[in-house]
């Protein structure tokens, strides 16, 4: 039998071809890849109802909260931008409407959604009830007092997070998980803007369906409709011509037509509200992007598992390389603490480095230390998510991550000691309280991450709840009232030697000027002066060049300004001392900084 050989360089024919020519596919053989057919866009009646409802939400938010305009025609109620009462009504409309549509869609409320609903409700109760009771109704229109902006931002984030959690669409399978920061960003920004044009598609679908039904109902009357249209085109111009001729023939009839034309003109309030409606369209589209998207998507309890499985496939960093990297970071931090031990830890004992004031020492490096702490969290996530194999099975790697979190906690403690030294010298202010809260959150999350190294602990989930709970506690404890009392007590006990009445004036919302003057006198500020004199002194303060008033060691009155100038040699405090008779003991002198 003759042996057949394939010539060198010859190409074997592909299956399904004869002599290089394509043949028909055998019957019953399916292609390996099939293109998924594009499904036509559809929207349920529930989604259409939510789209119409979003116009009301957008109108109320834009007109009542952003512009502070009257919400209804002929209404004299001017709510004021971001007024808590208007915000409360909007929250009732938003939460109530979302709950109604989700219940109609058959979505059961996860247990965690009640926690986030309570978070938003307590924030709103603080704005609507607690603070007005403490500070008076005037607080509603005075936004310098309290962390009003931070609370409103937290309320927005809590509302959007609750909506996605209520629909069971969080990445963690309907609950807060290790992807909580990503969930927060997607809820507030990603989901609403990704589905920003969904309402247009839903409304267009609804209008098209209505038109199709009308056209189908009148299919047999096409000729009648065409004839009616031709009749209108013929009669309307003739009717207008007759009106013009009659108006020219009689002056009384012409005046009657003019009055009728005025009735047809658009009133001013209608034109203004049309412009407001146009401005509310993007707001409503944003809100429906969040609400409509959760109505169109179905809960997926296995989403977090799939995401984690996908991350496992992306593990590309060798453990040896990550171990060397963590060794470098830990060595760097150890060197930093060793070299700067006296500078960093002096605040624990109340000592200032030479050449530094308390303000300079507290501010210098504070935000950098907080940034390093946040950077360490990112490094921990990189080790956990991108390192090959299982990092928890490597004892050396676990020890280095524990040392990294311990250094992180030490960074936070150093920053807290600096802030504590600053507060014991100058008292509490709004920014110092907020910075202290942020350091407390970093410390709690650092401890949770440190525990997670040795135990199976979802530290991101627990840290999210801890941050939300601490912020809620910060708002409910009425920190400004506490700071006001603490500053007076520290000045009276000699802990702080300078007291800025303008800061106290900002912290004393709801306290009358007479009570503020009495509190200042009892604390030792302006001893021997009448409350009226103290009130006049407080009213004359400004935020930039702050006037300070007190007594020197001999009982003489002192007045001084803080002067700030671009030239360093012209900056400092301008001081003048007066005796009991008002005579100048020392002339004005500039104490340079």
C-alpha positions, 0 to 999 in steps of 0.5 A: 500500500502506498504511503502518503506523506504531507509535503513540508510547509503544507497546511491542513484543511480546517474542519468544515472545509473542502479544498479550502472552500467553506461548506454548510454547517452540519445539521444539529451542530451549534456554534461555540459563541452565540450573540445574545439578542438585544432585548427591547426596552420595557418598563412596568407601570410601577416604574412609570409611576415612580418616574412621574413621582420623581418629577414631584421630588425633583421640584420639591428639592430644587424649589424648596431646598436649593432655591428656597422659593414658595413651593406652591402657587400663591404661597407666601411660605418662604422655606429658605435654602436647606431649611430643616423643616423643608428637608423633613418634608422632603425626607418623608416624601422620599423615604415614604415613596421609595418604601411604597414602590419597593413594597409594590415590587415585592421587595422584602426589607432586609434587617440592616435597612432598618438600621440605616433608616434609623440613622437617617431618622435620628439625624433628621430628628436632631435637625428638626427637634433637638437643636431648635429646642436648645437653640431656638427657632432662629437656628433654622436660619443661622447656618454658622452654628452646628455642623449643619452642612456635614449633617445634611451631607451625611443625611443624603449619603444615608438616604441613598445607602438605605435605598440600595440596602432596602432593595437588597442590591448592596455588593455584600448581598443586601448587607454591608460587607467588605466593599462598603466604601465602594458601595457608598460611592456607587450609591451617592454618585455611581448609580444615580449618574449611570442611570441619569437618562433612565427617566427619559427612556421610561417616559418615552416608552410610556408615551409611545405605548399610549400613542400605540393604543390610541392609534389602534383604537382609531385605526378605522377612523383614519379617513375621518381624522384626515378630513377633520385635519383638512377642515381645521386647516381651512377654517382656522385662517378664515376665522382669524381673518373674520376676527381681524375684520370685526375688530377693525369695524368696531372699537368696542369689539376690539377692546373686548378682544384685547382683554381676552388676549390678556387672559391668554397671556402667561402670568408671571408666577407661571413663567417663573415656575416653568423656569423652576421646573426646568431647573428641577429636571436634572435633580429629578433625573438624579433621584430617579436614577437611584430609585428607578435602577433599584426597581429594574434590578433584582437582588443577588445574594451571591454578588459578593462571593462572585466579586471575591472570586474574581479578586482571587483570580487577580492575585498577582503580587508574590508574597516574598515581594510584599513581605519585603515591602512591609519590612521596608515600611515598618523599618521606615516607621521605626526609624521615624519614631526613633529619630523624632521621639522627643518631638513627637511624644513631647505632647504626651507630657505637655512639652513643646519643642524649642522654637515652636508655639502650641499652634505651630506644633499642633498643625505641623504634620497633623494632616500628614500623619492622618494621611499616612494612617489612611495610606496604611489602610490601603496597603493592608487592603493590597496585601489582603486582596492582591497577594498570591496565596493566602496571606493569613497562612504566612506567619511573617506576613501576618506579623508585619501587617500587625506591626503596620496597624500598630504603627498606624495606631501610634500615628493616630495617638501622636496626632491626638496628643498634639490636638490635646495639647492645642486644646489645653492651650486655646480651648475647643473650636469647631474644627478641633472637635471635628479633627478629634472625631476623625482621629477617633474613627481612625483609632477605632478602625485601626484597632479593628484591622489589628484584631482582624489580622489574628481573627476572622473579622470583617473590619471594614463592615464593623468600621463602617458601622463604627464611623456612622455611629460615632458621627451620630453620637457627635451630632446628638451630644450637642457638641457646641454646647459642651464646647462652650461650657468646657471653654469657660470652665478651662479658663476659670480653672486656669487651664487656658490663659486666653479666651476668645469671646467671638468663638464663644459667641459662635458656640453659644447659639440659643444663649442670650447676650446677657447670659453670655456676658454673665458667663464670661464675667463669672469665668473671670473674663472682664472682672469688675465690668458691667454686663453691658460693657462686656456685651459691647466688647463681644459685639466688636470682635471680628474673626480676622483681627480678634480683640481680646480683653483680660487682666494682667497680674496686677489687676490692670485691664488689658486689650490686645489685637492679633494682627496678621500681615503678609510681612512676618515682621509686621505680625503679632499682638498689639497690646495696651494696658489700662488702670481702673480709671481708664488711664493708660499704664503702657502705650500700644506696643507690638509683640511680634510673633 
